[in-house]
Amino acid sequence: MSITTVPAYAAPAPKAPLERTTVPRRPVGEHDVLIEIKYAGICHSDIHQVNEDWGTAPFPMVPGHEIAGIVAEVGPGVTRYAVGDRVGVGCFVDSCRTCDNCRAGLQQYCAVGMSATYPVGSDGQPAYGGYSSHLVVDENYALRIPEGIGLAEAAPLLCAGITLYSPLKHWQAGPGKKVAIVGLGGLGHMGVKIAAALGAEVTVLSQSLRKKEDSLRLGAADHRATSDSATFAELAGSFDLVVSTVSAVLPFDDYLGLLKTDGTLVNVGAPADPISLNLFSVIGGRRSLAGSMIGGIPETQEMLDFCAEHGLGAEVEVIPAERINEAFARVLAGDVRYRFVIDAGTI
């Protein structure tokens, strides 16, 4: 099988609607696998990238880093996968492999810089993501998707799932721990599912009570509205861990006040603007403000296996490719429960 160009949906310019086009793919090398993409999740960061919210980027841009599919071809040196295997690809497709972080399986923190799935590779050249029919990737940066998860439900796990699993595991969410998840969206809903499956007592902190029924269905013990100032007074000093999934700048002093002594507020959302903080919010109570970014290859595989074992998948709305622009608008309006997934067969 020889594929040099593939159909894809790309933004031709910053903030422009996505449209159907074709993009190049490299030949399958010694240790590469060719993946026939079945589903690609729409992450809010795809919209940030298309809008150049995080800096200039090359165009045309093919977004997509929540990729699930089937191995269609393998290079002669491949040992991890065979044709027909169910695989996924997340936010990066390579790293330096030699720095301390890479050797520790923390490729997301590669000292040289991980090679992103899109929009720019480690060589500085444009890279095209998962809103396409096929992808070529080194076998060491593909993940095995267990049979216990449908491919559509698995695709968002490659970003949303691991983004929440990593901090929940690192800060030891589990039995006897009280965890708050800020925001019940594509990231937050997976945080609730995973934290509950780990055995923690979970509270959702959302702007309103509109999604309370969903929170409880997903595994939360409580759901509180952050628009009600009484919430912060009543829950002060309650949580071992608070994970914020929102991209807006929050009143961080209020949220730090929700922590117990030695508690941690972890931000996985990425606000574009600087935050304001009174350091007494961390000094009093020996509290920590931290950040976390996706996960490395070993931890991402661990997450997929954990989700399969516990029957966890993303709550998805599968759409044809022609509705990508509509889906972008609905994500910005908060009108999705909880992840749009593109049927790549319609590209």
C-alpha positions, 0 to 999 in steps of 0.5 A: 500500500502506498499513500502519499496524499490523503483527504483531510479537513483543514483551516486554510487561514487563521480563524477560517472555516475548515474545508476539505482538501488533501495533505501529504503523508510520509512513506511508511518507514522501517518502524512506522505504522500506517493508521486508517483513522476511524474517529477523531475527537474535537478538542477545544485546543483544536479551536485555539490552534486554528484561531492562533490563540497560542501564537502564530502557526502554519496554514493550511492547518489540519487539527486533530490529536484524539485519533483512533483507528486500525493499523493498515500497514506496518514497516518491516522493522515493526514489532509492536503492532500488526495489520488490523490492530486497534490503535490510537495517537494522542498529542505527540508523535515523537520526542528526543528519546534520550533526555531524562524525561523521555527515558522516564516515560515522560515524553510530554516533558521532553527537554528538547520538545516533543514532536506534536501531532500538529501543527508543527513537527520537531523539524519545524515543518508543518504537521497534519493532524487527525481530521484526515483519513490516514496517519503515519506514525512511529510504532513507539508513539502509537497506543493499543486500544483494548477491545473493551472500549469502542473506537469512537469513545476511545478517541477522546481518551487520547487527550481528554482522558490522559489529561485528567488521568495523569494528575489524578494518579500523580496526586494520588486520588483514591479511597479516602481522598476528596477530589473536586473537578472544576468544569464539566466539559470534555475534560471534566466529565472524564475527570469525574469518571476516572476519579470515581473509578479510582475510589475518590469522593468526587465533587463537580464545581460548575458555573450552575446546577444545570449539569448536576444530574449528569455529574451524579450519573457520571460518578460524582457525589456532589455538584455545586455552583461556583456562581453561588458565593456560598459554595466557596464558604461552605466548602472551604478546606474540604478537598485534598485535590482540585483539578481545574479543566477550564480555560478561563482565568479563575479567582484562584485565591477562592479556589485555593481556599477550598483545599485542605492543608497540603492540598493541591490545585492542579490546572490542566486548562490553559488560559490565554491571559496571565492569572492573579494570585495572593501568595498567602493563599498558598502560604496559609495551609501549605497549599500548592498550585500546580499544572499538568500536561497530558501524559507520556506513552507508558501512562497513556497506555496505562490509562487506556487499560484502566478505562477498558477494565472499568468500562469507561469511555468518553460521552460522545456525539459522532458527526460527519466531517461536513459538520466540523465547523458547526461543531466548533461553534457549538463547543464555543457555546458550551453546547456539547455533552461531552465530546464531538467525534468526527467519523473519519469515513466521511472525510 
